[in-house]
Amino acid sequence: MSAPPAALPFGVLLRVFLRSLFLQASWNPKGMQNLGLAYAVYPALEALYPQGPAREEAVRRHLVFFNTHPYVAAAIVGGVINHEERIARGEETPDKVVAFKAALMGPLAALGDGFFWLSLKPATGAVSAALVPLLGVWAVPLFLVLYNLVHLLLRVRLYWLGLTLGDRLVEAVARANLPARGARLRAVAAASAGGVAAWLAVSFGANAGGLYAPLLAAGCLALGVASYVLVSRRVPNYVVLYVAAGLACVAGAFL
């Protein structure tokens, strides 16, 4: 009987993480991200299992259907390595890692969509757009730096949590409270977008000779706040639209 494998060296763990960045490079309609996952974890499987049936079986169990958010997938990749180490040591059966992936890929996909697609990307985009008057074209690299800095650091953190905690990473992710952080980012995005709209109204109005441009911008801001309050209090949408249309008519008649 062969001796249990030693802990994976840092070089192998680094290769797995770097490969996980290409999770969607081989996306396919049948297995979706399964080939990308198998490619990512293969260096670890190669180190844990000798060449032959054991390694082939380990690869096959990661070729089943897999689909989640590509960023938070780092947590699952780390957790897979954690489980595979225990399987290689004979501490658990292979069905544990399959169940681990199946249980987490759906919830983590929803969590990642809400934070990255619906919160982080709009927030960094809106902040960068708001700084265009000051930075000009340099607002574009600013967006790329802000967005990728946050998302890459979170990927590293999630990968480490999966590696060290295994199944317990769910508790750590819950403590991170990404939905609340996402809500704050969406507030930043809304404030930045409002600032851009006001600046555009004042700038374009002043350039066109509009004396009431500042008042118009303030009115637009007040209307936005009033609309938010009305909608949050479950006032029907058509009422908000009627109010907005009435104020627009008033502004058109007097300005």
C-alpha positions in Angstrom: 0.0 0.0 0.0 1.4 3.4 -1.0 2.0 6.1 1.5 -0.5 8.9 1.7 0.5 12.0 -0.4 2.1 14.9 1.2 0.5 18.4 1.2 0.5 20.0 -2.2 3.4 22.3 -2.8 2.8 26.0 -3.3 3.8 25.8 -7.0 1.0 23.3 -7.7 -1.5 25.4 -5.8 -0.4 28.5 -7.8 -0.8 26.7 -11.1 -4.3 25.6 -10.2 -5.3 29.2 -9.4 -3.8 30.6 -12.5 -5.5 27.9 -14.6 -8.8 28.7 -12.9 -8.7 32.2 -14.6 -9.4 30.4 -17.9 -12.4 28.5 -16.5 -14.6 29.6 -19.4 -12.0 29.2 -22.2 -13.5 25.8 -23.1 -17.1 26.6 -22.3 -19.5 24.1 -24.0 -23.3 23.7 -24.2 -23.3 20.2 -22.6 -20.9 20.5 -19.6 -20.6 24.3 -19.6 -17.5 25.0 -17.4 -16.6 21.3 -16.8 -13.6 21.2 -19.1 -12.3 24.4 -17.6 -12.6 23.0 -14.1 -10.9 19.8 -15.0 -8.1 21.7 -16.6 -7.7 23.9 -13.6 -7.5 21.2 -11.0 -5.4 18.7 -13.1 -2.0 19.8 -11.7 -3.3 18.9 -8.2 -4.7 15.6 -9.4 -1.4 14.8 -11.1 0.4 15.4 -7.8 -2.1 13.5 -5.7 -2.7 10.3 -7.8 -0.2 8.1 -9.6 -0.7 7.7 -13.3 -3.3 5.0 -14.0 -6.9 4.2 -13.0 -6.9 6.4 -9.8 -5.9 9.5 -11.7 -8.3 8.8 -14.6 -11.2 8.3 -12.2 -10.3 11.6 -10.4 -10.3 13.5 -13.7 -13.6 11.9 -14.8 -15.5 13.0 -11.7 -14.7 16.6 -12.7 -15.9 16.2 -16.2 -19.6 16.2 -15.1 -21.8 19.3 -15.6 -20.5 22.3 -13.8 -21.6 25.9 -14.1 -21.2 28.9 -11.7 -20.0 32.4 -11.6 -16.5 32.5 -13.0 -15.1 34.6 -10.2 -16.5 32.9 -7.2 -15.7 29.6 -8.8 -12.3 30.1 -7.2 -13.9 29.1 -3.9 -15.1 25.8 -5.4 -11.8 25.1 -7.1 -10.1 25.5 -3.7 -12.7 23.4 -2.0 -12.2 20.7 -4.7 -8.5 20.5 -3.9 -9.3 20.3 -0.2 -11.6 17.4 -0.8 -9.2 15.6 -3.3 -6.4 15.7 -0.7 -8.6 14.0 1.8 -9.8 11.5 -0.8 -6.2 10.7 -1.7 -5.4 10.1 2.0 -8.4 7.8 2.3 -10.2 10.1 4.7 -13.4 10.4 2.6 -15.1 8.9 -0.4 -15.1 10.4 -3.9 -18.8 11.2 -3.8 -18.1 13.9 -1.3 -16.4 16.2 -3.7 -19.1 15.6 -6.3 -21.8 16.6 -3.8 -19.7 19.6 -2.7 -19.6 21.0 -6.3 -23.3 20.3 -6.9 -24.4 22.0 -3.7 -22.4 25.2 -4.1 -22.3 26.0 -7.8 -25.9 27.4 -7.9 -25.9 29.6 -4.7 -22.5 30.9 -5.4 -23.5 31.8 -9.0 -26.4 33.9 -7.7 -24.1 35.5 -5.1 -21.4 36.3 -7.8 -23.9 37.7 -10.3 -25.4 40.0 -7.7 -22.1 41.4 -6.4 -19.9 41.5 -9.5 -22.3 42.0 -12.4 -24.9 44.1 -10.7 -22.9 46.0 -8.1 -19.1 46.2 -8.6 -19.1 46.7 -12.4 -21.8 49.5 -12.4 -20.1 51.2 -9.4 -16.6 51.3 -10.8 -18.0 52.2 -14.2 -20.1 55.1 -12.8 -17.2 56.4 -10.6 -14.9 56.4 -13.6 -17.4 58.1 -15.8 -17.9 60.8 -13.2 -14.2 61.5 -13.3 -14.1 61.9 -17.1 -14.2 65.7 -16.8 -11.1 65.6 -14.6 -9.2 62.6 -16.1 -10.4 62.5 -19.7 -9.4 59.3 -21.4 -7.4 58.1 -18.3 -10.8 57.3 -16.8 -10.8 54.1 -18.9 -7.6 52.6 -17.4 -8.9 53.8 -14.0 -12.0 51.6 -14.5 -9.9 48.6 -15.5 -7.6 49.0 -12.5 -10.4 49.5 -9.9 -12.5 46.6 -11.2 -9.8 44.1 -11.7 -8.0 44.9 -8.5 -11.2 44.1 -6.5 -12.2 41.1 -8.5 -8.7 39.5 -8.5 -8.2 40.1 -4.8 -11.5 38.5 -4.1 -10.7 35.5 -6.3 -7.5 34.9 -4.4 -9.3 35.2 -1.0 -12.1 32.8 -2.1 -9.5 30.3 -3.4 -7.7 30.4 -0.1 -10.9 29.9 1.8 -11.8 26.9 -0.2 -8.3 25.4 0.2 -8.2 25.8 3.9 -11.8 25.4 5.0 -13.3 23.0 2.5 -17.0 22.6 3.3 -16.7 25.3 6.0 -16.1 28.0 3.4 -19.9 28.5 3.3 -19.7 30.1 6.7 -16.8 32.3 5.8 -18.5 33.5 2.6 -21.7 34.3 4.6 -19.6 36.4 7.1 -18.2 38.4 4.2 -21.8 39.6 3.6 -21.4 40.3 -0.1 -25.1 41.3 -0.6 -24.8 44.2 1.9 -21.5 45.3 0.3 -23.2 45.1 -3.1 -26.0 47.3 -1.9 -23.5 50.0 -0.9 -21.7 49.7 -4.2 -25.0 50.2 -6.0 -25.6 53.3 -3.9 -22.2 54.6 -5.0 -23.1 53.9 -8.7 -26.4 55.7 -8.4 -24.8 58.8 -6.7 -22.0 58.9 -9.4 -24.5 58.5 -12.2 -26.6 61.3 -10.7 -23.5 63.5 -10.4 -22.6 62.9 -14.1 -26.2 63.7 -15.2 -26.2 67.0 -13.2 -22.8 68.0 -14.6 -23.9 67.3 -18.2 -27.1 69.3 -17.7 -25.2 72.3 -16.3 -22.4 72.1 -18.8 -24.5 71.6 -21.9 -27.1 74.1 -20.8 -24.5 76.8 -20.0 -22.7 76.2 -23.3 -26.0 76.6 -25.1 -26.7 79.8 -23.3 -29.3 78.3 -21.0 -29.6 80.6 -17.9 -31.7 78.1 -16.1 -29.4 75.1 -16.5 -28.4 74.9 -12.8 -32.1 75.1 -11.8 -32.9 72.4 -14.3 -30.2 70.2 -13.0 -31.4 70.7 -9.4 -34.9 69.9 -10.5 -33.8 66.7 -12.2 -32.0 65.6 -9.0 -35.1 66.4 -6.9 -37.3 64.5 -9.3 -35.0 61.5 -9.0 -35.1 61.6 -5.2 -38.9 62.0 -5.2 -39.3 59.1 -7.6 -37.1 56.9 -5.5 -39.1 57.7 -2.3 -42.5 57.2 -4.1 -41.5 53.8 -5.5 -40.0 52.7 -2.2 -43.3 53.4 -0.6 -45.1 51.3 -3.2 -46.7 54.2 -5.0 -47.9 52.9 -8.4 -45.5 53.5 -11.2 -48.1 55.3 -13.3 -48.4 57.9 -10.6 -44.7 58.6 -10.7 -44.8 58.8 -14.5 -47.7 61.3 -14.3 -45.9 63.5 -11.8 -42.7 63.4 -13.9 -44.7 64.3 -17.1 -46.5 67.2 -15.3 -43.2 68.6 -14.0 -41.7 68.4 -17.5 -44.6 70.3 -18.9 -44.2 73.0 -16.3 -40.5 73.2 -17.0 -41.1 73.5 -20.7 -43.6 76.3 -20.3 -41.5 78.5 -17.9 -37.9 77.8 -18.8 
